[in-house]
Amino acid sequence: MVRKELNAIDDEINAWKDTYEIESLTELRQSIGSDDLTGDERRERLLVSTGGAGRVPRGA
């Protein structure tokens, strides 16, 4: 059971790394301030970086 949950977390982390082209949670948080992003993109990254929307990050 625990192994399955850990694998799911790993899959989720890899998904946001690919989606946002970053390598760490810190980098995801730093990207929120990018001038290249729309307001909606910033809000989405903020939500993901705080573990919202069914996502994992919280210190990942």
PQR file with spaces between the fields and no chain letter, atoms N, CA, C, O and H, PARSE charges and radii, in Angstrom:
ATOM       1  N    MET     1       0.821   -1.200    0.000 -0.4000 1.5000
ATOM       2  CA   MET     1       0.000    0.000    0.000 -0.0000 2.0000
ATOM       3  C    MET     1       0.867    1.267    0.000  0.5500 1.7000
ATOM       4  O    MET     1       0.648    2.171   -0.807 -0.5500 1.4000
ATOM       5  N    VAL     2       1.831    1.328    0.888 -0.4000 1.5000
ATOM       6  CA   VAL     2       2.692    2.505    0.971 -0.0000 2.0000
ATOM       7  C    VAL     2       3.512    2.656   -0.309  0.5500 1.7000
ATOM       8  O    VAL     2       3.667    3.762   -0.828 -0.5500 1.4000
ATOM       9  H    VAL     2       2.009    0.594    1.543  0.4000 1.0000
ATOM      10  N    ARG     3       4.028    1.551   -0.808 -0.4000 1.5000
ATOM      11  CA   ARG     3       4.826    1.608   -2.035 -0.0000 2.0000
ATOM      12  C    ARG     3       3.991    2.166   -3.189  0.5500 1.7000
ATOM      13  O    ARG     3       4.488    2.963   -3.984 -0.5500 1.4000
ATOM      14  H    ARG     3       3.901    0.653   -0.387  0.4000 1.0000
ATOM      15  N    LYS     4       2.735    1.755   -3.282 -0.4000 1.5000
ATOM      16  CA   LYS     4       1.851    2.232   -4.343 -0.0000 2.0000
ATOM      17  C    LYS     4       1.641    3.744   -4.226  0.5500 1.7000
ATOM      18  O    LYS     4       1.650    4.458   -5.229 -0.5500 1.4000
ATOM      19  H    LYS     4       2.331    1.108   -2.636  0.4000 1.0000
ATOM      20  N    GLU     5       1.454    4.220   -3.002 -0.4000 1.5000
ATOM      21  CA   GLU     5       1.272    5.657   -2.777 -0.0000 2.0000
ATOM      22  C    GLU     5       2.540    6.431   -3.128  0.5500 1.7000
ATOM      23  O    GLU     5       2.469    7.502   -3.731 -0.5500 1.4000
ATOM      24  H    GLU     5       1.446    3.640   -2.188  0.4000 1.0000
ATOM      25  N    LEU     6       3.695    5.891   -2.752 -0.4000 1.5000
ATOM      26  CA   LEU     6       4.958    6.555   -3.084 -0.0000 2.0000
ATOM      27  C    LEU     6       5.173    6.616   -4.588  0.5500 1.7000
ATOM      28  O    LEU     6       5.658    7.621   -5.107 -0.5500 1.4000
ATOM      29  H    LEU     6       3.752    5.022   -2.262  0.4000 1.0000
ATOM      30  N    ASN     7       4.819    5.552   -5.285 -0.4000 1.5000
ATOM      31  CA   ASN     7       4.923    5.561   -6.741 -0.0000 2.0000
ATOM      32  C    ASN     7       3.993    6.600   -7.361  0.5500 1.7000
ATOM      33  O    ASN     7       4.362    7.262   -8.330 -0.5500 1.4000
ATOM      34  H    ASN     7       4.425    4.735   -4.863  0.4000 1.0000
ATOM      35  N    ALA     8       2.805    6.743   -6.816 -0.4000 1.5000
ATOM      36  CA   ALA     8       1.854    7.738   -7.318 -0.0000 2.0000
ATOM      37  C    ALA     8       2.390    9.153   -7.093  0.5500 1.7000
ATOM      38  O    ALA     8       2.248   10.022   -7.953 -0.5500 1.4000
ATOM      39  H    ALA     8       2.505    6.205   -6.028  0.4000 1.0000
ATOM      40  N    ILE     9       2.996    9.371   -5.946 -0.4000 1.5000
ATOM      41  CA   ILE     9       3.587   10.682   -5.653 -0.0000 2.0000
ATOM      42  C    ILE     9       4.724   10.969   -6.616  0.5500 1.7000
ATOM      43  O    ILE     9       4.826   12.073   -7.151 -0.5500 1.4000
ATOM      44  H    ILE     9       3.111    8.665   -5.248  0.4000 1.0000
ATOM      45  N    ASP    10       5.581    9.978   -6.838 -0.4000 1.5000
ATOM      46  CA   ASP    10       6.697   10.136   -7.775 -0.0000 2.0000
ATOM      47  C    ASP    10       6.191   10.459   -9.179  0.5500 1.7000
ATOM      48  O    ASP    10       6.750   11.320   -9.859 -0.5500 1.4000
ATOM      49  H    ASP    10       5.498    9.082   -6.403  0.4000 1.0000
ATOM      50  N    ASP    11       5.148    9.779   -9.608 -0.4000 1.5000
ATOM      51  CA   ASP    11       4.559   10.046  -10.924 -0.0000 2.0000
ATOM      52  C    ASP    11       4.041   11.476  -11.014  0.5500 1.7000
ATOM      53  O    ASP    11       4.225   12.146  -12.031 -0.5500 1.4000
ATOM      54  H    ASP    11       4.694    9.079   -9.056  0.4000 1.0000
ATOM      55  N    GLU    12       3.401   11.937   -9.960 -0.4000 1.5000
ATOM      56  CA   GLU    12       2.855   13.294   -9.936 -0.0000 2.0000
ATOM      57  C    GLU    12       3.973   14.337   -9.994  0.5500 1.7000
ATOM      58  O    GLU    12       3.873   15.325  -10.722 -0.5500 1.4000
ATOM      59  H    GLU    12       3.252   11.393   -9.134  0.4000 1.0000
ATOM      60  N    ILE    13       5.028   14.112   -9.227 -0.4000 1.5000
ATOM      61  CA   ILE    13       6.174   15.037   -9.231 -0.0000 2.0000
ATOM      62  C    ILE    13       6.794   15.093  -10.622  0.5500 1.7000
ATOM      63  O    ILE    13       7.090   16.175  -11.130 -0.5500 1.4000
ATOM      64  H    ILE    13       5.109   13.309   -8.636  0.4000 1.0000
ATOM      65  N    ASN    14       6.987   13.944  -11.228 -0.4000 1.5000
ATOM      66  CA   ASN    14       7.558   13.920  -12.581 -0.0000 2.0000
ATOM      67  C    ASN    14       6.643   14.625  -13.576  0.5500 1.7000
ATOM      68  O    ASN    14       7.121   15.255  -14.519 -0.5500 1.4000
ATOM      69  H    ASN    14       6.747   13.066  -10.815  0.4000 1.0000
ATOM      70  N    ALA    15       5.351   14.525  -13.377 -0.4000 1.5000
ATOM      71  CA   ALA    15       4.403   15.186  -14.275 -0.0000 2.0000
ATOM      72  C    ALA    15       4.539   16.700  -14.194  0.5500 1.7000
ATOM      73  O    ALA    15       4.570   17.368  -15.227 -0.5500 1.4000
ATOM      74  H    ALA    15       4.962   14.013  -12.611  0.4000 1.0000
ATOM      75  N    TRP    16       4.622   17.261  -12.974 -0.4000 1.5000
ATOM      76  CA   TRP    16       4.746   18.719  -12.929 -0.0000 2.0000
ATOM      77  C    TRP    16       6.124   19.179  -13.339  0.5500 1.7000
ATOM      78  O    TRP    16       6.268   20.304  -13.818 -0.5500 1.4000
ATOM      79  H    TRP    16       4.596   16.718  -12.134  0.4000 1.0000
ATOM      80  N    LYS    17       7.137   18.364  -13.172 -0.4000 1.5000
ATOM      81  CA   LYS    17       8.460   18.730  -13.689 -0.0000 2.0000
ATOM      82  C    LYS    17       8.418   18.836  -15.210  0.5500 1.7000
ATOM      83  O    LYS    17       8.966   19.775  -15.786 -0.5500 1.4000
ATOM      84  H    LYS    17       7.021   17.451  -12.782  0.4000 1.0000
ATOM      85  N    ASP    18       7.766   17.873  -15.856 -0.4000 1.5000
ATOM      86  CA   ASP    18       7.650   17.904  -17.315 -0.0000 2.0000
ATOM      87  C    ASP    18       6.753   19.040  -17.782  0.5500 1.7000
ATOM      88  O    ASP    18       7.089   19.755  -18.726 -0.5500 1.4000
ATOM      89  H    ASP    18       7.321   17.110  -15.388  0.4000 1.0000
ATOM      90  N    THR    19       5.620   19.205  -17.126 -0.4000 1.5000
ATOM      91  CA   THR    19       4.654   20.233  -17.516 -0.0000 2.0000
ATOM      92  C    THR    19       5.241   21.631  -17.444  0.5500 1.7000
ATOM      93  O    THR    19       5.049   22.439  -18.352 -0.5500 1.4000
ATOM      94  H    THR    19       5.347   18.625  -16.359  0.4000 1.0000
ATOM      95  N    TYR    20       5.955   21.916  -16.367 -0.4000 1.5000
ATOM      96  CA   TYR    20       6.452   23.272  -16.137 -0.0000 2.0000
ATOM      97  C    TYR    20       7.933   23.431  -16.476  0.5500 1.7000
ATOM      98  O    TYR    20       8.510   24.498  -16.267 -0.5500 1.4000
ATOM      99  H    TYR    20       6.111   21.260  -15.629  0.4000 1.0000
ATOM     100  N    GLU    21       8.548   22.364  -17.002 -0.4000 1.5000
ATOM     101  CA   GLU    21       9.950   22.398  -17.415 -0.0000 2.0000
ATOM     102  C    GLU    21      10.856   22.910  -16.307  0.5500 1.7000
ATOM     103  O    GLU    21      11.649   23.831  -16.504 -0.5500 1.4000
ATOM     104  H    GLU    21       8.079   21.497  -17.172  0.4000 1.0000
ATOM     105  N    ILE    22      10.724   22.295  -15.144 -0.4000 1.5000
ATOM     106  CA   ILE    22      11.538   22.644  -13.984 -0.0000 2.0000
ATOM     107  C    ILE    22      12.089   21.369  -13.372  0.5500 1.7000
ATOM     108  O    ILE    22      11.670   20.270  -13.733 -0.5500 1.4000
ATOM     109  H    ILE    22      10.080   21.546  -14.984  0.4000 1.0000
ATOM     110  N    GLU    23      13.035   21.515  -12.439 -0.4000 1.5000
ATOM     111  CA   GLU    23      13.668   20.355  -11.817 -0.0000 2.0000
ATOM     112  C    GLU    23      13.386   20.228  -10.325  0.5500 1.7000
ATOM     113  O    GLU    23      13.724   19.212   -9.717 -0.5500 1.4000
ATOM     114  H    GLU    23      13.376   22.409  -12.146  0.4000 1.0000
ATOM     115  N    SER    24      12.770   21.246   -9.730 -0.4000 1.5000
ATOM     116  CA   SER    24      12.535   21.183   -8.288 -0.0000 2.0000
ATOM     117  C    SER    24      11.320   22.022   -7.906  0.5500 1.7000
ATOM     118  O    SER    24      10.858   22.866   -8.673 -0.5500 1.4000
ATOM     119  H    SER    24      12.496   22.071  -10.224  0.4000 1.0000
ATOM     120  N    LEU    25      10.825   21.773   -6.718 -0.4000 1.5000
ATOM     121  CA   LEU    25       9.713   22.565   -6.196 -0.0000 2.0000
ATOM     122  C    LEU    25      10.135   24.026   -6.045  0.5500 1.7000
ATOM     123  O    LEU    25       9.349   24.934   -6.314 -0.5500 1.4000
ATOM     124  H    LEU    25      11.201   21.088   -6.095  0.4000 1.0000
ATOM     125  N    THR    26      11.360   24.245   -5.619 -0.4000 1.5000
ATOM     126  CA   THR    26      11.871   25.614   -5.483 -0.0000 2.0000
ATOM     127  C    THR    26      11.844   26.330   -6.821  0.5500 1.7000
ATOM     128  O    THR    26      11.431   27.486   -6.910 -0.5500 1.4000
ATOM     129  H    THR    26      11.998   23.508   -5.401  0.4000 1.0000
ATOM     130  N    GLU    27      12.286   25.640   -7.856 -0.4000 1.5000
ATOM     131  CA   GLU    27      12.282   26.238   -9.195 -0.0000 2.0000
ATOM     132  C    GLU    27      10.857   26.527   -9.667  0.5500 1.7000
ATOM     133  O    GLU    27      10.618   27.539  -10.326 -0.5500 1.4000
ATOM     134  H    GLU    27      12.622   24.701   -7.784  0.4000 1.0000
ATOM     135  N    LEU    28       9.911   25.650   -9.336 -0.4000 1.5000
ATOM     136  CA   LEU    28       8.510   25.888   -9.678 -0.0000 2.0000
ATOM     137  C    LEU    28       8.022   27.160   -8.991  0.5500 1.7000
ATOM     138  O    LEU    28       7.383   28.005   -9.616 -0.5500 1.4000
ATOM     139  H    LEU    28      10.105   24.828   -8.801  0.4000 1.0000
ATOM     140  N    ARG    29       8.324   27.288   -7.718 -0.4000 1.5000
ATOM     141  CA   ARG    29       7.899   28.487   -6.974 -0.0000 2.0000
ATOM     142  C    ARG    29       8.544   29.747   -7.524  0.5500 1.7000
ATOM     143  O    ARG    29       7.896   30.790   -7.616 -0.5500 1.4000
ATOM     144  H    ARG    29       8.843   26.601   -7.210  0.4000 1.0000
ATOM     145  N    GLN    30       9.808   29.660   -7.888 -0.4000 1.5000
ATOM     146  CA   GLN    30      10.495   30.827   -8.448 -0.0000 2.0000
ATOM     147  C    GLN    30       9.910   31.223   -9.798  0.5500 1.7000
ATOM     148  O    GLN    30       9.897   32.403  -10.148 -0.5500 1.4000
ATOM     149  H    GLN    30      10.335   28.813   -7.814  0.4000 1.0000
ATOM     150  N    SER    31       9.431   30.252  -10.548 -0.4000 1.5000
ATOM     151  CA   SER    31       8.894   30.535  -11.882 -0.0000 2.0000
ATOM     152  C    SER    31       7.582   31.307  -11.838  0.5500 1.7000
ATOM     153  O    SER    31       7.172   31.883  -12.845 -0.5500 1.4000
ATOM     154  H    SER    31       9.441   29.293  -10.264  0.4000 1.0000
ATOM     155  N    ILE    32       6.928   31.326  -10.703 -0.4000 1.5000
ATOM     156  CA   ILE    32       5.646   32.026  -10.574 -0.0000 2.0000
ATOM     157  C    ILE    32       5.799   33.513  -10.883  0.5500 1.7000
ATOM     158  O    ILE    32       4.868   34.138  -11.391 -0.5500 1.4000
ATOM     159  H    ILE    32       7.261   30.858   -9.884  0.4000 1.0000
ATOM     160  N    GLY    33       6.952   34.078  -10.585 -0.4000 1.5000
ATOM     161  CA   GLY    33       7.184   35.499  -10.822 -0.0000 2.0000
ATOM     162  C    GLY    33       7.647   35.845  -12.225  0.5500 1.7000
ATOM     163  O    GLY    33       7.957   37.003  -12.505 -0.5500 1.4000
ATOM     164  H    GLY    33       7.708   33.570  -10.172  0.4000 1.0000
ATOM     165  N    SER    34       7.698   34.868  -13.103 -0.4000 1.5000
ATOM     166  CA   SER    34       8.182   35.107  -14.465 -0.0000 2.0000
ATOM     167  C    SER    34       7.266   36.059  -15.224  0.5500 1.7000
ATOM     168  O    SER    34       6.044   35.911  -15.212 -0.5500 1.4000
ATOM     169  H    SER    34       7.446   33.927  -12.875  0.4000 1.0000
ATOM     170  N    ASP    35       7.877   37.038  -15.885 -0.4000 1.5000
ATOM     171  CA   ASP    35       7.115   37.992  -16.696 -0.0000 2.0000
ATOM     172  C    ASP    35       6.512   37.340  -17.938  0.5500 1.7000
ATOM     173  O    ASP    35       5.629   37.910  -18.580 -0.5500 1.4000
ATOM     174  H    ASP    35       8.870   37.158  -15.895  0.4000 1.0000
ATOM     175  N    ASP    36       6.994   36.144  -18.272 -0.4000 1.5000
ATOM     176  CA   ASP    36       6.509   35.444  -19.471 -0.0000 2.0000
ATOM     177  C    ASP    36       5.177   34.737  -19.245  0.5500 1.7000
ATOM     178  O    ASP    36       4.592   34.223  -20.199 -0.5500 1.4000
ATOM     179  H    ASP    36       7.711   35.681  -17.751  0.4000 1.0000
ATOM     180  N    LEU    37       4.686   34.698  -18.014 -0.4000 1.5000
ATOM     181  CA   LEU    37       3.464   33.958  -17.693 -0.0000 2.0000
ATOM     182  C    LEU    37       2.256   34.883  -17.620  0.5500 1.7000
ATOM     183  O    LEU    37       2.368   36.050  -17.244 -0.5500 1.4000
ATOM     184  H    LEU    37       5.161   35.115  -17.239  0.4000 1.0000
ATOM     185  N    THR    38       1.109   34.342  -17.984 -0.4000 1.5000
ATOM     186  CA   THR    38      -0.147   35.070  -17.802 -0.0000 2.0000
ATOM     187  C    THR    38      -0.570   34.938  -16.344  0.5500 1.7000
ATOM     188  O    THR    38       0.004   34.146  -15.597 -0.5500 1.4000
ATOM     189  H    THR    38       1.018   33.394  -18.289  0.4000 1.0000
ATOM     190  N    GLY    39      -1.548   35.693  -15.949 -0.4000 1.5000
ATOM     191  CA   GLY    39      -2.079   35.599  -14.594 -0.0000 2.0000
ATOM     192  C    GLY    39      -2.604   34.208  -14.293  0.5500 1.7000
ATOM     193  O    GLY    39      -2.388   33.679  -13.203 -0.5500 1.4000
ATOM     194  H    GLY    39      -2.015   36.337  -16.556  0.4000 1.0000
ATOM     195  N    ASP    40      -3.296   33.611  -15.263 -0.4000 1.5000
ATOM     196  CA   ASP    40      -3.826   32.262  -15.071 -0.0000 2.0000
ATOM     197  C    ASP    40      -2.704   31.243  -14.893  0.5500 1.7000
ATOM     198  O    ASP    40      -2.811   30.335  -14.069 -0.5500 1.4000
ATOM     199  H    ASP    40      -3.472   34.041  -16.149  0.4000 1.0000
ATOM     200  N    GLU    41      -1.628   31.394  -15.668 -0.4000 1.5000
ATOM     201  CA   GLU    41      -0.493   30.471  -15.549 -0.0000 2.0000
ATOM     202  C    GLU    41       0.174   30.608  -14.181  0.5500 1.7000
ATOM     203  O    GLU    41       0.579   29.613  -13.581 -0.5500 1.4000
ATOM     204  H    GLU    41      -1.542   32.131  -16.337  0.4000 1.0000
ATOM     205  N    ARG    42       0.284   31.830  -13.698 -0.4000 1.5000
ATOM     206  CA   ARG    42       0.861   32.054  -12.363 -0.0000 2.0000
ATOM     207  C    ARG    42      -0.008   31.425  -11.285  0.5500 1.7000
ATOM     208  O    ARG    42       0.498   30.770  -10.373 -0.5500 1.4000
ATOM     209  H    ARG    42      -0.045   32.638  -14.186  0.4000 1.0000
ATOM     210  N    ARG    43      -1.316   31.625  -11.392 -0.4000 1.5000
ATOM     211  CA   ARG    43      -2.234   31.045  -10.399 -0.0000 2.0000
ATOM     212  C    ARG    43      -2.161   29.521  -10.400  0.5500 1.7000
ATOM     213  O    ARG    43      -2.184   28.891   -9.343 -0.5500 1.4000
ATOM     214  H    ARG    43      -1.727   32.157  -12.132  0.4000 1.0000
ATOM     215  N    GLU    44      -2.073   28.932  -11.597 -0.4000 1.5000
ATOM     216  CA   GLU    44      -1.981   27.471  -11.688 -0.0000 2.0000
ATOM     217  C    GLU    44      -0.703   26.964  -11.021  0.5500 1.7000
ATOM     218  O    GLU    44      -0.739   25.998  -10.259 -0.5500 1.4000
ATOM     219  H    GLU    44      -2.054   29.444  -12.456  0.4000 1.0000
ATOM     220  N    ARG    45       0.419   27.613  -11.306 -0.4000 1.5000
ATOM     221  CA   ARG    45       1.692   27.200  -10.701 -0.0000 2.0000
ATOM     222  C    ARG    45       1.659   27.385   -9.190  0.5500 1.7000
ATOM     223  O    ARG    45       2.188   26.558   -8.448 -0.5500 1.4000
ATOM     224  H    ARG    45       0.448   28.398  -11.925  0.4000 1.0000
ATOM     225  N    LEU    46       1.046   28.454   -8.741 -0.4000 1.5000
ATOM     226  CA   LEU    46       0.931   28.677   -7.300 -0.0000 2.0000
ATOM     227  C    LEU    46       0.092   27.584   -6.656  0.5500 1.7000
ATOM     228  O    LEU    46       0.448   27.053   -5.604 -0.5500 1.4000
ATOM     229  H    LEU    46       0.616   29.126   -9.344  0.4000 1.0000
ATOM     230  N    LEU    47      -1.007   27.256   -7.285 -0.4000 1.5000
ATOM     231  CA   LEU    47      -1.875   26.198   -6.772 -0.0000 2.0000
ATOM     232  C    LEU    47      -1.132   24.865   -6.709  0.5500 1.7000
ATOM     233  O    LEU    47      -1.207   24.157   -5.704 -0.5500 1.4000
ATOM     234  H    LEU    47      -1.296   27.687   -8.140  0.4000 1.0000
ATOM     235  N    VAL    48      -0.426   24.528   -7.767 -0.4000 1.5000
ATOM     236  CA   VAL    48       0.333   23.279   -7.798 -0.0000 2.0000
ATOM     237  C    VAL    48       1.450   23.304   -6.755  0.5500 1.7000
ATOM     238  O    VAL    48       1.683   22.302   -6.079 -0.5500 1.4000
ATOM     239  H    VAL    48      -0.366   25.102   -8.583  0.4000 1.0000
ATOM     240  N    SER    49       2.141   24.433   -6.618 -0.4000 1.5000
ATOM     241  CA   SER    49       3.277   24.519   -5.696 -0.0000 2.0000
ATOM     242  C    SER    49       2.864   24.416   -4.234  0.5500 1.7000
ATOM     243  O    SER    49       3.689   24.121   -3.369 -0.5500 1.4000
ATOM     244  H    SER    49       1.952   25.247   -7.167  0.4000 1.0000
ATOM     245  N    THR    50       1.601   24.656   -3.963 -0.4000 1.5000
ATOM     246  CA   THR    50       1.117   24.553   -2.582 -0.0000 2.0000
ATOM     247  C    THR    50       0.351   23.260   -2.345  0.5500 1.7000
ATOM     248  O    THR    50      -0.232   23.061   -1.279 -0.5500 1.4000
ATOM     249  H    THR    50       0.930   24.895   -4.665  0.4000 1.0000
ATOM     250  N    GLY    51       0.354   22.387   -3.339 -0.4000 1.5000
ATOM     251  CA   GLY    51      -0.298   21.097   -3.172 -0.0000 2.0000
ATOM     252  C    GLY    51      -1.782   21.115   -3.469  0.5500 1.7000
ATOM     253  O    GLY    51      -2.485   20.150   -3.166 -0.5500 1.4000
ATOM     254  H    GLY    51       0.828   22.549   -4.205  0.4000 1.0000
ATOM     255  N    GLY    52      -2.269   22.196   -4.056 -0.4000 1.5000
ATOM     256  CA   GLY    52      -3.683   22.286   -4.399 -0.0000 2.0000
ATOM     257  C    GLY    52      -4.020   21.513   -5.656  0.5500 1.7000
ATOM     258  O    GLY    52      -3.134   20.942   -6.294 -0.5500 1.4000
ATOM     259  H    GLY    52      -1.698   22.979   -4.301  0.4000 1.0000
ATOM     260  N    ALA    53      -5.264   21.490   -6.011 -0.4000 1.5000
ATOM     261  CA   ALA    53      -5.751   20.862   -7.251 -0.0000 2.0000
ATOM     262  C    ALA    53      -5.368   19.393   -7.349  0.5500 1.7000
ATOM     263  O    ALA    53      -5.127   18.879   -8.441 -0.5500 1.4000
ATOM     264  H    ALA    53      -5.983   21.953   -5.493  0.4000 1.0000
ATOM     265  N    GLY    54      -5.313   18.716   -6.196 -0.4000 1.5000
ATOM     266  CA   GLY    54      -4.997   17.295   -6.209 -0.0000 2.0000
ATOM     267  C    GLY    54      -3.538   16.999   -6.517  0.5500 1.7000
ATOM     268  O    GLY    54      -3.188   15.870   -6.860 -0.5500 1.4000
ATOM     269  H    GLY    54      -5.509   19.135   -5.309  0.4000 1.0000
ATOM     270  N    ARG    55      -2.704   17.995   -6.398 -0.4000 1.5000
ATOM     271  CA   ARG    55      -1.284   17.820   -6.715 -0.0000 2.0000
ATOM     272  C    ARG    55      -0.485   17.541   -5.451  0.5500 1.7000
ATOM     273  O    ARG    55      -0.988   17.712   -4.341 -0.5500 1.4000
ATOM     274  H    ARG    55      -2.989   18.912   -6.120  0.4000 1.0000
ATOM     275  N    VAL    56       0.752   17.115   -5.619 -0.4000 1.5000
ATOM     276  CA   VAL    56       1.563   16.647   -4.513 -0.0000 2.0000
ATOM     277  C    VAL    56       2.498   17.652   -3.861  0.5500 1.7000
ATOM     278  O    VAL    56       2.637   17.585   -2.640 -0.5500 1.4000
ATOM     279  H    VAL    56       1.161   16.977   -6.521  0.4000 1.0000
ATOM     280  N    PRO    57       3.144   18.563   -4.544 -0.5600 1.5000
ATOM     281  CA   PRO    57       4.360   19.213   -4.121  0.2800 2.0000
ATOM     282  C    PRO    57       4.729   19.350   -2.654  0.5500 1.7000
ATOM     283  O    PRO    57       5.676   18.680   -2.241 -0.5500 1.4000
ATOM     284  N    ARG    58       4.101   20.118   -1.865 -0.4000 1.5000
ATOM     285  CA   ARG    58       4.462   20.334   -0.447 -0.0000 2.0000
ATOM     286  C    ARG    58       5.809   19.725   -0.036  0.5500 1.7000
ATOM     287  O    ARG    58       5.868   18.664    0.585 -0.5500 1.4000
ATOM     288  H    ARG    58       3.332   20.662   -2.200  0.4000 1.0000
ATOM     289  N    GLY    59       6.877   20.423   -0.400 -0.4000 1.5000
ATOM     290  CA   GLY    59       8.207   20.004   -0.016 -0.0000 2.0000
ATOM     291  C    GLY    59       8.811   18.898   -0.849  0.5500 1.7000
ATOM     292  O    GLY    59       9.877   18.382   -0.512 -0.5500 1.4000
ATOM     293  H    GLY    59       6.829   21.285   -0.905  0.4000 1.0000
ATOM     294  N    ALA    60       8.157   18.527   -1.921 -0.4000 1.5000
ATOM     295  CA   ALA    60       8.642   17.411   -2.755 -0.0000 2.0000
ATOM     296  C    ALA    60      10.012   17.664   -3.313  0.5500 1.7000
ATOM     297  O    ALA    60      10.552   16.822   -4.030 -0.5500 1.4000
ATOM     298  H    ALA    60       7.292   18.946   -2.195  0.4000 1.0000
